[in-house]
Amino acid sequence: MLPVIIYCRTINTVTRVFLHLKSELGDSAWVGEEKKGDNLLIGMFHSHTLPVNKSRVLSSINGEGNCRVAVATTALGVGLNFPKVSHVIMYGLPEDPEAILQQVGRAGRDGSPAHAVLYANKQVANTDNAAKTVLQESLNGCFRKALYSHFEEEVSSIKPGHSCCTFCHTVCKCNSDCCSVATPSFEMSKKNLSPVRCRKVTLHEQGQVKELLEKYRDSLIPPDEHLYTNVSLCTGFSNVLIETVIESLPEIFNITDIMSNLPVFDIKHGQEILRIVHKVFKDFDLCDFPDTCEELYLPPDIDFTGYFDFQDEDEDTTKSLSSIASGLSLLPLSD
């Protein structure tokens, strides 16, 4: 399998995506029986990654290692050439058209067919209007035209349409009245996006939940304890997590909703979040937590270098981790 790069906007997001994929893949995240760094099929690359782990990712992308999926910031790409990258995934809208172009351009440099996939969301802080315009115009038109029009006066779509972008694929008629190429799963719209259960949440209820979450986080710090770093590192309960919970309140009804869809890696935190949501809304039964929930807890990894929360307060909260995991499940994790 050719390497895949998942680009994230911040170091914090790289950490969350990496841990999510590792948790979802389980034993399949490793090649061979020994679970050591060199056998891990997923890697991280950002400015604070240890040199030995950077080397592992770089050598794998160049065909000399086991890493097949690199979760990275734009630090992976500066001054580097990867001719055989098959898929580039942009987790969140890049900050400007130049960044989009650079990340898309990492795929298929050897001339082989390749894909660039953009998972956009409502969190577009620090993204300029030009990038937002590209995204908006591509919803009902050619993505290539929307992007390249910022750099060239005359831009045309690639023919046949299935080789251009998602929109052009939907209107492609390369085989008389239809397209001869099946639509990849990552180009398909999600079906039944609305959750089975959904509640309306008022601003007052949001405030109540936020206040209770902040009180719980404060309770995790012993009285008169001197912190040598920020609260997030000491408690594992960041402002980003609190804001993500607030955004997800319409869809939280059980522990699975929390552990599967939110950046929560400690079952105890997940249980307390559920208790707080129940205290405010009281529209579901708060049963004893089953022992199977313990399987959702991701134990600390001594080889993992991304625990340091360098950009905790400014992180864009995103909610498409499951989409990435689903998309990667289509790709074989072996040569």
TORTI-987001 format. One record per residue (C-alpha): residue number from 0; x, y, z; residue in three letters. Coordinates in pm, whole numbers, plus 50000, padded with zeros to 5 digits. Example, Ala and Ser with C-alpha at 12.3 -4.5 7.8 and 13.67 -1.06 7.14 Angstrom:
2
+-----+-------+-------+-------+------+
: seq :    c1 :    c2 :    c3 : type :
+-----+-------+-------+-------+------+
:   0 : 51230 : 49550 : 50780 :  ALA :
:   1 : 51367 : 49894 : 50714 :  SER :
+-----+-------+-------+-------+------+
***
This chain:
335
+-----+-------+-------+-------+------+
: seq :    c1 :    c2 :    c3 : type :
+-----+-------+-------+-------+------+
:   0 : 50000 : 50000 : 50000 :  MET :
:   1 : 50121 : 50349 : 49914 :  LEU :
:   2 : 50147 : 50594 : 50206 :  PRO :
:   3 : 49862 : 50819 : 50320 :  VAL :
:   4 : 49906 : 51164 : 50479 :  ILE :
:   5 : 49641 : 51315 : 50707 :  ILE :
:   6 : 49703 : 51688 : 50748 :  TYR :
:   7 : 49569 : 51859 : 51062 :  CYS :
:   8 : 49565 : 52228 : 51153 :  ARG :
:   9 : 49722 : 52196 : 51500 :  THR :
:  10 : 49945 : 51968 : 51704 :  ILE :
:  11 : 49654 : 51900 : 51938 :  ASN :
:  12 : 49440 : 51774 : 51651 :  THR :
:  13 : 49724 : 51554 : 51528 :  VAL :
:  14 : 49731 : 51394 : 51873 :  THR :
:  15 : 49356 : 51332 : 51879 :  ARG :
:  16 : 49342 : 51185 : 51527 :  VAL :
:  17 : 49643 : 50962 : 51595 :  PHE :
:  18 : 49498 : 50825 : 51919 :  LEU :
:  19 : 49154 : 50777 : 51764 :  HIS :
:  20 : 49290 : 50576 : 51472 :  LEU :
:  21 : 49513 : 50370 : 51699 :  LYS :
:  22 : 49218 : 50293 : 51925 :  SER :
:  23 : 48982 : 50209 : 51638 :  GLU :
:  24 : 49233 : 49981 : 51463 :  LEU :
:  25 : 49336 : 49799 : 51780 :  GLY :
:  26 : 49573 : 49512 : 51705 :  ASP :
:  27 : 49543 : 49591 : 51335 :  SER :
:  28 : 49747 : 49907 : 51395 :  ALA :
:  29 : 50059 : 49690 : 51418 :  TRP :
:  30 : 50238 : 49468 : 51169 :  VAL :
:  31 : 50388 : 49153 : 51315 :  GLY :
:  32 : 50342 : 49016 : 51665 :  GLU :
:  33 : 50569 : 49259 : 51851 :  GLU :
:  34 : 50405 : 49592 : 51937 :  LYS :
:  35 : 50703 : 49822 : 51906 :  LYS :
:  36 : 50743 : 50159 : 51738 :  GLY :
:  37 : 50895 : 50024 : 51416 :  ASP :
:  38 : 50592 : 49796 : 51365 :  ASN :
:  39 : 50327 : 50066 : 51407 :  LEU :
:  40 : 50135 : 50137 : 51086 :  LEU :
:  41 : 50043 : 50490 : 51202 :  ILE :
:  42 : 50284 : 50774 : 51270 :  GLY :
:  43 : 50283 : 51138 : 51381 :  MET :
:  44 : 50484 : 51425 : 51242 :  PHE :
:  45 : 50487 : 51780 : 51381 :  HIS :
:  46 : 50739 : 52033 : 51509 :  SER :
:  47 : 50762 : 51866 : 51853 :  HIS :
:  48 : 50790 : 51506 : 51734 :  THR :
:  49 : 51110 : 51335 : 51847 :  LEU :
:  50 : 51374 : 51306 : 51571 :  PRO :
:  51 : 51371 : 50924 : 51586 :  VAL :
:  52 : 50995 : 50920 : 51519 :  ASN :
:  53 : 51029 : 51176 : 51240 :  LYS :
:  54 : 51289 : 50955 : 51077 :  SER :
:  55 : 51057 : 50654 : 51100 :  ARG :
:  56 : 50776 : 50842 : 50925 :  VAL :
:  57 : 51001 : 50987 : 50655 :  LEU :
:  58 : 51172 : 50657 : 50575 :  SER :
:  59 : 50834 : 50480 : 50559 :  SER :
:  60 : 50691 : 50735 : 50317 :  ILE :
:  61 : 50996 : 50672 : 50100 :  ASN :
:  62 : 50930 : 50298 : 50108 :  GLY :
:  63 : 51171 : 50182 : 50379 :  GLU :
:  64 : 50947 : 50132 : 50684 :  GLY :
:  65 : 50613 : 50003 : 50811 :  ASN :
:  66 : 50430 : 50332 : 50868 :  CYS :
:  67 : 50149 : 50361 : 50613 :  ARG :
:  68 : 49946 : 50652 : 50756 :  VAL :
:  69 : 50116 : 50973 : 50870 :  ALA :
:  70 : 49909 : 51216 : 51079 :  VAL :
:  71 : 50085 : 51549 : 51050 :  ALA :
:  72 : 50086 : 51925 : 51048 :  THR :
:  73 : 50227 : 52111 : 50750 :  THR :
:  74 : 50570 : 52047 : 50905 :  ALA :
:  75 : 50556 : 51727 : 50699 :  LEU :
:  76 : 50617 : 51864 : 50354 :  GLY :
:  77 : 50844 : 52167 : 50391 :  VAL :
:  78 : 51140 : 52104 : 50162 :  GLY :
:  79 : 51047 : 51737 : 50116 :  LEU :
:  80 : 50940 : 51541 : 49808 :  ASN :
:  81 : 50724 : 51229 : 49839 :  PHE :
:  82 : 50662 : 51087 : 49491 :  PRO :
:  83 : 50442 : 50792 : 49590 :  LYS :
:  84 : 50174 : 50931 : 49826 :  VAL :
:  85 : 49838 : 50781 : 49719 :  SER :
:  86 : 49597 : 50975 : 49944 :  HIS :
:  87 : 49610 : 51313 : 50116 :  VAL :
:  88 : 49338 : 51385 : 50373 :  ILE :
:  89 : 49286 : 51741 : 50495 :  MET :
:  90 : 49121 : 51721 : 50836 :  TYR :
:  91 : 48968 : 52066 : 50850 :  GLY :
:  92 : 48978 : 52350 : 50598 :  LEU :
:  93 : 49336 : 52482 : 50551 :  PRO :
:  94 : 49402 : 52847 : 50628 :  GLU :
:  95 : 49423 : 52974 : 50267 :  ASP :
:  96 : 49412 : 52854 : 49902 :  PRO :
:  97 : 49791 : 52827 : 49894 :  GLU :
:  98 : 49783 : 52580 : 50184 :  ALA :
:  99 : 49509 : 52378 : 50012 :  ILE :
: 100 : 49713 : 52366 : 49691 :  LEU :
: 101 : 50031 : 52261 : 49871 :  GLN :
: 102 : 49858 : 51980 : 50061 :  GLN :
: 103 : 49666 : 51854 : 49757 :  VAL :
: 104 : 49992 : 51861 : 49563 :  GLY :
: 105 : 50150 : 51602 : 49792 :  ARG :
: 106 : 49940 : 51327 : 49631 :  ALA :
: 107 : 50032 : 51147 : 49309 :  GLY :
: 108 : 50360 : 51323 : 49233 :  ARG :
: 109 : 50483 : 51017 : 49043 :  ASP :
: 110 : 50195 : 51053 : 48796 :  GLY :
: 111 : 49994 : 50764 : 48941 :  SER :
: 112 : 49622 : 50807 : 49020 :  PRO :
: 113 : 49580 : 50962 : 49365 :  ALA :
: 114 : 49313 : 51125 : 49580 :  HIS :
: 115 : 49297 : 51435 : 49798 :  ALA :
: 116 : 49006 : 51441 : 50043 :  VAL :
: 117 : 48891 : 51747 : 50238 :  LEU :
: 118 : 48682 : 51703 : 50553 :  TYR :
: 119 : 48546 : 52051 : 50626 :  ALA :
: 120 : 48338 : 52164 : 50923 :  ASN :
: 121 : 48202 : 52479 : 51082 :  LYS :
: 122 : 48521 : 52547 : 51276 :  GLN :
: 123 : 48705 : 52785 : 51039 :  VAL :
: 124 : 48896 : 53006 : 51283 :  ALA :
: 125 : 49214 : 53150 : 51134 :  ASN :
: 126 : 49095 : 53061 : 50783 :  THR :
: 127 : 49083 : 53344 : 50532 :  ASP :
: 128 : 48782 : 53432 : 50317 :  ASN :
: 129 : 48948 : 53305 : 50000 :  ALA :
: 130 : 48968 : 52951 : 50138 :  ALA :
: 131 : 48605 : 52971 : 50254 :  LYS :
: 132 : 48508 : 53085 : 49903 :  THR :
: 133 : 48684 : 52783 : 49749 :  VAL :
: 134 : 48486 : 52554 : 49977 :  LEU :
: 135 : 48153 : 52727 : 49907 :  GLN :
: 136 : 48199 : 52731 : 49528 :  GLU :
: 137 : 48301 : 52364 : 49521 :  SER :
: 138 : 47970 : 52257 : 49675 :  LEU :
: 139 : 47790 : 52320 : 49347 :  ASN :
: 140 : 48074 : 52331 : 49099 :  GLY :
: 141 : 48419 : 52204 : 49005 :  CYS :
: 142 : 48661 : 52208 : 49298 :  PHE :
: 143 : 48959 : 52242 : 49064 :  ARG :
: 144 : 48814 : 52555 : 48907 :  LYS :
: 145 : 48726 : 52702 : 49246 :  ALA :
: 146 : 49081 : 52648 : 49374 :  LEU :
: 147 : 49292 : 52730 : 49068 :  TYR :
: 148 : 49095 : 53043 : 48983 :  SER :
: 149 : 49284 : 53210 : 49268 :  HIS :
: 150 : 49611 : 53152 : 49079 :  PHE :
: 151 : 49519 : 53147 : 48708 :  GLU :
: 152 : 49276 : 53343 : 48491 :  GLU :
: 153 : 49158 : 53055 : 48273 :  GLU :
: 154 : 49094 : 52724 : 48447 :  VAL :
: 155 : 48920 : 52417 : 48308 :  SER :
: 156 : 48799 : 52090 : 48458 :  SER :
: 157 : 48986 : 51767 : 48389 :  ILE :
: 158 : 48824 : 51524 : 48147 :  LYS :
: 159 : 48682 : 51273 : 48206 :  PRO :
: 160 : 48499 : 51417 : 48506 :  GLY :
: 161 : 48566 : 51120 : 48736 :  HIS :
: 162 : 48936 : 51214 : 48728 :  SER :
: 163 : 48870 : 51573 : 48837 :  CYS :
: 164 : 48674 : 51615 : 49161 :  CYS :
: 165 : 48366 : 51493 : 49346 :  THR :
: 166 : 48129 : 51735 : 49172 :  PHE :
: 167 : 48262 : 51655 : 48824 :  CYS :
: 168 : 48234 : 51285 : 48904 :  HIS :
: 169 : 47863 : 51324 : 48982 :  THR :
: 170 : 47798 : 51475 : 48636 :  VAL :
: 171 : 48046 : 51260 : 48443 :  CYS :
: 172 : 47903 : 51080 : 48140 :  LYS :
: 173 : 48217 : 50920 : 48003 :  CYS :
: 174 : 48027 : 50602 : 47910 :  ASN :
: 175 : 47750 : 50753 : 47694 :  SER :
: 176 : 47479 : 50841 : 47952 :  ASP :
: 177 : 47664 : 50742 : 48268 :  CYS :
: 178 : 48006 : 50724 : 48431 :  CYS :
: 179 : 48205 : 50403 : 48400 :  SER :
: 180 : 48388 : 50456 : 48730 :  VAL :
: 181 : 48215 : 50379 : 49058 :  ALA :
: 182 : 48199 : 50659 : 49314 :  THR :
: 183 : 48454 : 50604 : 49596 :  PRO :
: 184 : 48301 : 50579 : 49941 :  SER :
: 185 : 48480 : 50892 : 50058 :  PHE :
: 186 : 48301 : 51091 : 49784 :  GLU :
: 187 : 47956 : 50973 : 49890 :  MET :
: 188 : 47731 : 51185 : 50110 :  SER :
: 189 : 47657 : 51035 : 50448 :  LYS :
: 190 : 47315 : 50882 : 50480 :  LYS :
: 191 : 47090 : 50946 : 50780 :  ASN :
: 192 : 47306 : 51219 : 50924 :  LEU :
: 193 : 47050 : 51297 : 51196 :  SER :
: 194 : 47106 : 51092 : 51512 :  PRO :
: 195 : 46843 : 50847 : 51629 :  VAL :
: 196 : 46777 : 51081 : 51920 :  ARG :
: 197 : 46824 : 51454 : 51924 :  CYS :
: 198 : 46730 : 51723 : 52175 :  ARG :
: 199 : 46691 : 52097 : 52151 :  LYS :
: 200 : 46940 : 52280 : 52372 :  VAL :
: 201 : 46893 : 52636 : 52498 :  THR :
: 202 : 47173 : 52881 : 52575 :  LEU :
: 203 : 47078 : 52858 : 52942 :  HIS :
: 204 : 47120 : 52479 : 52939 :  GLU :
: 205 : 47455 : 52515 : 52762 :  GLN :
: 206 : 47566 : 52751 : 53037 :  GLY :
: 207 : 47455 : 52507 : 53308 :  GLN :
: 208 : 47648 : 52219 : 53153 :  VAL :
: 209 : 47958 : 52432 : 53099 :  LYS :
: 210 : 47955 : 52549 : 53460 :  GLU :
: 211 : 47926 : 52191 : 53590 :  LEU :
: 212 : 48202 : 52068 : 53357 :  LEU :
: 213 : 48436 : 52344 : 53475 :  GLU :
: 214 : 48357 : 52262 : 53839 :  LYS :
: 215 : 48436 : 51897 : 53773 :  TYR :
: 216 : 48767 : 51988 : 53610 :  ARG :
: 217 : 48859 : 52212 : 53905 :  ASP :
: 218 : 48777 : 51927 : 54143 :  SER :
: 219 : 49048 : 51718 : 53977 :  LEU :
: 220 : 49315 : 51955 : 54111 :  ILE :
: 221 : 49390 : 51900 : 54484 :  PRO :
: 222 : 49350 : 52213 : 54701 :  PRO :
: 223 : 49663 : 52431 : 54727 :  ASP :
: 224 : 49835 : 52215 : 54466 :  GLU :
: 225 : 50098 : 52405 : 54265 :  HIS :
: 226 : 50072 : 52328 : 53892 :  LEU :
: 227 : 50393 : 52304 : 53694 :  TYR :
: 228 : 50203 : 52308 : 53365 :  THR :
: 229 : 49850 : 52391 : 53243 :  ASN :
: 230 : 49527 : 52243 : 53377 :  VAL :
: 231 : 49471 : 52034 : 53063 :  SER :
: 232 : 49793 : 51839 : 53107 :  LEU :
: 233 : 49727 : 51782 : 53474 :  CYS :
: 234 : 49366 : 51667 : 53439 :  THR :
: 235 : 49321 : 51550 : 53080 :  GLY :
: 236 : 49012 : 51772 : 53077 :  PHE :
: 237 : 49076 : 52067 : 52846 :  SER :
: 238 : 48873 : 52371 : 52741 :  ASN :
: 239 : 48859 : 52213 : 52396 :  VAL :
: 240 : 48687 : 51908 : 52543 :  LEU :
: 241 : 48438 : 52125 : 52733 :  ILE :
: 242 : 48348 : 52322 : 52419 :  GLU :
: 243 : 48317 : 51999 : 52219 :  THR :
: 244 : 48076 : 51858 : 52479 :  VAL :
: 245 : 47867 : 52178 : 52459 :  ILE :
: 246 : 47849 : 52149 : 52078 :  GLU :
: 247 : 47751 : 51781 : 52102 :  SER :
: 248 : 47478 : 51819 : 52367 :  LEU :
: 249 : 47194 : 51754 : 52116 :  PRO :
: 250 : 47335 : 51403 : 52056 :  GLU :
: 251 : 47460 : 51282 : 52397 :  ILE :
: 252 : 47235 : 51016 : 52551 :  PHE :
: 253 : 47471 : 50737 : 52663 :  ASN :
: 254 : 47834 : 50659 : 52737 :  ILE :
: 255 : 47896 : 50534 : 52382 :  THR :
: 256 : 47791 : 50870 : 52238 :  ASP :
: 257 : 48067 : 51027 : 52448 :  ILE :
: 258 : 48351 : 50777 : 52413 :  MET :
: 259 : 48299 : 50720 : 52040 :  SER :
: 260 : 48241 : 51077 : 51922 :  ASN :
: 261 : 48424 : 51307 : 52164 :  LEU :
: 262 : 48798 : 51347 : 52239 :  PRO :
: 263 : 48763 : 51161 : 52570 :  VAL :
: 264 : 49025 : 50896 : 52646 :  PHE :
: 265 : 48946 : 50824 : 53012 :  ASP :
: 266 : 48625 : 50635 : 53090 :  ILE :
: 267 : 48598 : 50816 : 53427 :  LYS :
: 268 : 48576 : 51151 : 53249 :  HIS :
: 269 : 48317 : 51007 : 53009 :  GLY :
: 270 : 48102 : 50882 : 53295 :  GLN :
: 271 : 48112 : 51218 : 53472 :  GLU :
: 272 : 48020 : 51402 : 53151 :  ILE :
: 273 : 47718 : 51173 : 53113 :  LEU :
: 274 : 47612 : 51236 : 53475 :  ARG :
: 275 : 47633 : 51612 : 53418 :  ILE :
: 276 : 47427 : 51594 : 53097 :  VAL :
: 277 : 47168 : 51382 : 53280 :  HIS :
: 278 : 47156 : 51628 : 53569 :  LYS :
: 279 : 47066 : 51914 : 53334 :  VAL :
: 280 : 46830 : 51741 : 53090 :  PHE :
: 281 : 46695 : 51430 : 53270 :  LYS :
: 282 : 46564 : 51290 : 52940 :  ASP :
: 283 : 46736 : 50949 : 52954 :  PHE :
: 284 : 46793 : 50677 : 53211 :  ASP :
: 285 : 47121 : 50695 : 53400 :  LEU :
: 286 : 47195 : 50326 : 53456 :  CYS :
: 287 : 47498 : 50168 : 53616 :  ASP :
: 288 : 47786 : 50181 : 53373 :  PHE :
: 289 : 47860 : 49838 : 53219 :  PRO :
: 290 : 48201 : 49679 : 53260 :  ASP :
: 291 : 48238 : 49674 : 52879 :  THR :
: 292 : 48291 : 50051 : 52889 :  CYS :
: 293 : 48638 : 49984 : 53025 :  GLU :
: 294 : 48734 : 49855 : 52679 :  GLU :
: 295 : 48689 : 50208 : 52547 :  LEU :
: 296 : 48964 : 50344 : 52770 :  TYR :
: 297 : 49292 : 50400 : 52587 :  LEU :
: 298 : 49587 : 50337 : 52821 :  PRO :
: 299 : 49891 : 50566 : 52804 :  PRO :
: 300 : 50146 : 50473 : 52540 :  ASP :
: 301 : 50506 : 50514 : 52660 :  ILE :
: 302 : 50625 : 50546 : 52299 :  ASP :
: 303 : 50378 : 50827 : 52219 :  PHE :
: 304 : 50526 : 51178 : 52195 :  THR :
: 305 : 50217 : 51392 : 52149 :  GLY :
: 306 : 50075 : 51426 : 52499 :  TYR :
: 307 : 50200 : 51781 : 52540 :  PHE :
: 308 : 49908 : 52014 : 52480 :  ASP :
: 309 : 50092 : 52304 : 52315 :  PHE :
: 310 : 49790 : 52472 : 52156 :  GLN :
: 311 : 49509 : 52379 : 52389 :  ASP :
: 312 : 49327 : 52713 : 52410 :  GLU :
: 313 : 49331 : 52798 : 52036 :  ASP :
: 314 : 49238 : 52458 : 51892 :  GLU :
: 315 : 48957 : 52431 : 51639 :  ASP :
: 316 : 48716 : 52168 : 51769 :  THR :
: 317 : 48624 : 51918 : 51498 :  THR :
: 318 : 48396 : 51615 : 51485 :  LYS :
: 319 : 48480 : 51408 : 51176 :  SER :
: 320 : 48725 : 51157 : 51327 :  LEU :
: 321 : 48492 : 50870 : 51253 :  SER :
: 322 : 48479 : 50974 : 50887 :  SER :
: 323 : 48857 : 50948 : 50862 :  ILE :
: 324 : 48863 : 50610 : 51035 :  ALA :
: 325 : 48590 : 50488 : 50803 :  SER :
: 326 : 48774 : 50617 : 50499 :  GLY :
: 327 : 49099 : 50451 : 50603 :  LEU :
: 328 : 48922 : 50120 : 50653 :  SER :
: 329 : 48887 : 50112 : 50274 :  LEU :
: 330 : 49264 : 50110 : 50236 :  LEU :
: 331 : 49459 : 49786 : 50291 :  PRO :
: 332 : 49720 : 49814 : 50565 :  LEU :
: 333 : 49974 : 49599 : 50390 :  SER :
: 334 : 50179 : 49615 : 50074 :  ASP :
+-----+-------+-------+-------+------+
***
